[in-house]
Amino acid sequence: SSRMEANYLQGVGATVALSRHAELTSFFSHRLVDATLNSDSSTVKTLLKTGYHRTRSEMERRRNTRQTTGGASLALRSGPWRVALSGVATTFNRRLLPDTSVVYRRYSAVGKSFVNGSLSYSYSSPLLRVAGETATGSTGGLAALHSVGVSPSSRLDVALVHRYYSYRYRSLFAAGFSDGGTINNEHGLLVSVAWRPTDVLALSAYADYARSEWPRYMVSFPSHVWDGQVAASLALGAVTLDARYRLRQRQRDNATHSALVSRTEHRARLSATLDRSTWRLTTRADVALTACDSLSRGWMVMQGGGVALRWLTADAWVGYFNTDSYDSRIYAFERGLLYSFSFPMFYGEGLRYGLRLRADLSRRVMAMARCTVTNYFDRSAIGSGLQRIARSSQADMELQLRLKF
């Protein structure tokens, strides 16, 4: 997350071994953050995470608020057990004052200072893995995440993940497993199984159910979501065949916001990879079908390949996509630069192609470049406002240089 403009700390930190079984970690951070201010220009309406500073209004919101954060964690270890007590405090020079009259923002963080604390634990053995954390804060509410993993054999793994995040709980830096992307207003259970019946075949599946007791964005009532997936991988020497199918059902408001309707999403992927010592070829096909008020269909086929020489590595790919609408959009994994990856989204009709190069010029110098192009067949312009591109093609380029000392 430190590659992002918003999610990083700036200051000092240290870990001290108090004994063979205890260690203390502490940190202090002070930095400026982006924020949208209210009309009084003294309180914060929204803390921004985009990192964009392209227009006059975005520049006015750039680094206009001070954020000071400090925290510590005391961890105790004994054999396979680990227990930790953690706390973090954050203060702003402006008061956070979001619009809580909007129902789904009713319990947003309000104030200048916030404190959170948690107790976490873990136990690990070849047969059993148990971990969890329970947290609370000055805004009230609890957040708890617990998991159990069992490996009765080297070929079978079973896991359960339970989470309960109160809609009253707020933490500015919380990160954990969730369906909604935030650590609040969710109660769910995930069950997953991974099985290798033979040396060449791997099977996996998961099922997840989550419920929100408080309204969310575009969901005016308590709601739930189902999510499940099955996958298989077959390795036949240099050839690997992969298949997966995912079913997801989520509730959202109807057109009049008077009741909830279900949005069902089907997604499937087939891929084949031929991997030799110095080169690789991958063929992939994706299909999406979404049903709510109407049916929306989409598909994409992509061909990729790569070659690795003594000092140069190259990857190239090209894909064609065709979807009825945004609802049947296709997500495609693409290799990124060092320490990053990309899951771009495509809808409409067009071609996507790209090239990624890595040159290890010496033991201390590495350079990378990545260029991607999207050509749309169903539009003459891309985007809107100041981001509008007055043509049907968009190109992106990234460059990276790493020096080791």
Buried (B, 14 or more C-beta within 10 A) or exposed (E): EEEEBEEEBEEEEEEEEEEEEEBEBBBBBBBEBBBBBBEEEEBBBBBBEEEBEEEEEBEEBBEBBEBBBBBBBBBBBEEEEBBBEBBBBBBBEBBBBBEEEEBBBBBBBBEBEBBBBBBBBBBBEEEEBBBBBBBBBBBEBEBBBBBBBEBEEEEEBBBEBBBBBBBBBBBBBBEBBBBBEBBBBBBBBBBBBBBBEEEEBBBBBBBBBBBBEBBBEEBBBBBBBBBBBBBBBBBEEEEBBBBBBBBBBBBBBEEEEEEBEBBEBBBBBBBBBBBEEEEBBBBBBBBBBBBBEEEBBBBBBBBBBBEBEEEEBBBBBBBBBBBBBEBBBBEBEBBBBEEEEBEBEBBBBBBBBBBBBBBBEEEEEBBBBBBBBBBBEEEEEBEEEEEEEEEBEBEEEBEBEEEEE
